[in-house]
């Protein structure tokens, strides 16, 4: 079974080639710290992008593995856990060695859970020649 060394610290990009930032939801308050209301009287929540918290291949892989898939067998969860621990221990500027089975598993889960822009880049990063 073939193995590849993958740089999981690669940043994903938006359509303009800028690094993707993480989105965070925030409650909006006025200058007196009162919650602002939306048109229906509920709390006003906005989503902001934080470019300083760049989305990396590693973050997407971990998020997808944590979400798993519906009716996932315990043995698959155990295999995913092993990969999760290896990923979490991978340091910045360090590559992780993945076999074809692990690459296909990650691609499957990312395909289930991520948006098109993310899926395309993750597939390219995992399929590319990164040895």
C-alpha positions as CSV (number, residue, x, y, z in Angstrom):
1,X,0.0,0.0,0.0
2,X,1.5,3.3,-1.1
3,X,2.1,6.1,1.4
4,X,2.4,9.9,0.9
5,X,3.9,12.6,3.0
6,X,1.3,15.4,3.2
7,X,1.9,18.9,4.5
8,X,-1.3,19.3,6.6
9,X,-0.4,22.9,7.5
10,X,-1.2,24.2,4.0
11,X,-3.7,27.0,4.0
12,X,-6.9,26.9,2.1
13,X,-7.6,29.9,-0.2
14,X,-10.7,31.8,-1.2
15,X,-11.5,32.3,-4.9
16,X,-9.2,35.3,-5.0
17,X,-6.2,33.3,-3.7
18,X,-6.3,34.8,-0.2
19,X,-6.1,32.5,2.9
20,X,-9.5,31.4,4.2
21,X,-10.2,32.7,7.7
22,X,-12.5,31.0,10.2
23,X,-16.0,32.3,10.5
24,X,-17.3,33.2,14.0
25,X,-20.8,34.1,15.1
26,X,-21.1,37.1,17.4
27,X,-23.9,38.7,19.2
28,X,-24.3,42.4,18.5
29,X,-24.6,44.9,21.4
30,X,-24.9,48.7,21.4
31,X,-22.7,51.1,23.3
32,X,-24.6,50.4,26.6
33,X,-24.0,46.6,26.1
34,X,-27.7,46.0,25.4
35,X,-28.4,43.2,22.9
36,X,-29.5,44.5,19.6
37,X,-32.6,42.9,18.1
38,X,-33.3,41.8,14.5
39,X,-36.5,42.6,12.6
40,X,-38.3,39.7,14.4
41,X,-37.2,40.8,17.9
42,X,-34.6,38.1,18.3
43,X,-31.0,38.7,19.2
44,X,-29.0,40.0,16.3
45,X,-26.2,37.7,15.4
46,X,-23.6,38.4,12.7
47,X,-20.9,36.2,11.2
48,X,-17.4,37.6,10.9
49,X,-14.3,36.2,9.3
50,X,-11.1,36.1,11.2
51,X,-8.3,36.1,8.7
52,X,-5.7,35.6,11.5
53,X,-7.2,32.2,12.2
54,X,-6.4,30.6,8.9
55,X,-8.2,27.4,7.8
56,X,-5.6,24.7,7.1
57,X,-5.8,21.2,5.7
58,X,-5.2,19.8,9.2
59,X,-8.1,21.7,10.7
60,X,-10.5,20.5,7.9
61,X,-9.2,16.9,8.3
62,X,-9.7,16.9,12.1
63,X,-13.2,18.5,11.8
64,X,-14.3,16.0,9.2
65,X,-13.0,13.0,11.2
66,X,-14.6,14.3,14.4
67,X,-18.0,14.5,12.6
68,X,-17.7,11.0,11.1
69,X,-20.6,9.7,9.2
70,X,-24.1,8.3,10.0
71,X,-24.2,4.8,11.4
72,X,-20.5,4.5,11.6
73,X,-19.1,1.2,13.0
74,X,-17.1,1.2,16.2
75,X,-14.1,-0.2,14.4
76,X,-14.1,2.7,11.9
77,X,-14.4,5.2,14.8
78,X,-11.4,3.6,16.4
79,X,-9.4,3.9,13.1
80,X,-10.5,7.5,12.8
81,X,-9.4,8.2,16.4
82,X,-5.9,6.8,15.6
83,X,-5.6,9.2,12.6
84,X,-7.0,12.1,14.7
85,X,-4.3,11.6,17.4
86,X,-1.6,11.4,14.7
87,X,-2.9,14.6,13.1
88,X,-3.2,16.5,16.4
89,X,0.5,15.7,17.2
90,X,1.7,16.9,13.8
91,X,3.7,20.1,14.4
92,X,3.9,23.2,12.2
93,X,6.1,22.7,9.1
94,X,6.0,18.9,9.7
95,X,4.5,16.4,7.2
96,X,2.4,13.4,8.1
97,X,2.6,10.1,6.3
98,X,-0.8,8.8,5.1
99,X,-1.5,5.6,3.3
100,X,-4.1,5.4,0.5
101,X,-6.8,4.0,2.8
102,X,-6.4,7.0,5.2
103,X,-6.4,9.5,2.3
104,X,-9.6,8.0,0.8
105,X,-11.3,8.0,4.2
106,X,-10.5,11.7,4.8
107,X,-11.6,12.6,1.2
108,X,-14.9,10.8,1.8
109,X,-15.6,12.6,5.1
110,X,-14.5,16.0,3.7
111,X,-16.8,15.4,0.7
112,X,-19.7,14.8,3.1
113,X,-19.1,17.7,5.5
114,X,-17.4,20.5,3.6
115,X,-18.4,23.1,1.0
116,X,-17.3,22.8,-2.7
117,X,-14.5,25.4,-2.3
118,X,-13.0,23.4,0.5
119,X,-13.5,19.9,-1.0
120,X,-11.8,20.8,-4.2
121,X,-8.7,22.1,-2.5
122,X,-8.5,19.3,0.0
123,X,-8.7,16.7,-2.8
124,X,-5.9,18.6,-4.7
125,X,-3.7,18.7,-1.6
126,X,-4.2,15.0,-0.8
127,X,-3.9,13.8,-4.4
128,X,-1.0,16.1,-5.3
129,X,2.7,15.0,-5.5
130,X,3.8,16.2,-2.1
131,X,6.7,13.8,-1.4
